[in-house]
Amino acid sequence: MAKSGKPVAGGHARSAISGRFVTAGYAKRNPKTTVVEKPKKG
């Protein structure tokens, strides 16, 4: 989960620059530098 305690769109948001997990708000403000990891199905 992100630092805010809420998963981002069913996955985790990670900064492409630092590699650290970030909040949903950060992911929305910085879509070009944030990777949202989607959960695997199955």
C-alpha positions as MATLAB code, in Angstrom:
seq = 'MAKSGKPVAGGHARSAISGRFVTAGYAKRNPKTTVVEKPKKG';
ca = [
       0.000    0.000    0.000;
       1.034    3.557   -0.533;
       2.068    5.791    2.358;
      -1.441    7.222    2.471;
      -2.712    3.776    3.386;
      -4.686    3.435    0.170;
      -3.605    1.316   -2.792;
      -3.447    3.157   -6.099;
      -6.015    1.813   -8.568;
      -5.637   -1.668   -7.148;
      -1.841   -1.567   -7.232;
       1.172    0.139   -5.707;
       2.637    3.388   -6.979;
       6.427    3.539   -7.214;
       8.631    6.456   -8.199;
      10.659    5.773  -11.329;
      13.362    8.114  -10.036;
      13.932    6.935   -6.471;
      12.343    3.501   -6.715;
      10.431    4.154   -3.518;
       6.724    3.712   -3.005;
       4.791    6.957   -3.184;
       1.314    8.174   -2.312;
      -1.673    8.124   -4.629;
      -1.596   11.918   -4.726;
       2.030   11.948   -5.841;
       1.268    9.399   -8.547;
      -1.534   11.592   -9.896;
       0.615   14.734   -9.881;
       3.618   13.023  -11.456;
       2.309   10.431  -13.929;
       5.451   10.529  -16.094;
       7.776    9.591  -13.247;
       5.502    7.179  -11.406;
       4.903    3.521  -12.161;
       1.735    1.889  -10.863;
       2.316   -1.804  -10.316;
      -0.810   -3.752  -11.111;
      -1.604   -6.851   -9.048;
      -1.208  -10.179  -10.809;
      -4.368  -12.080  -11.600;
      -4.454  -15.802  -11.182;
];
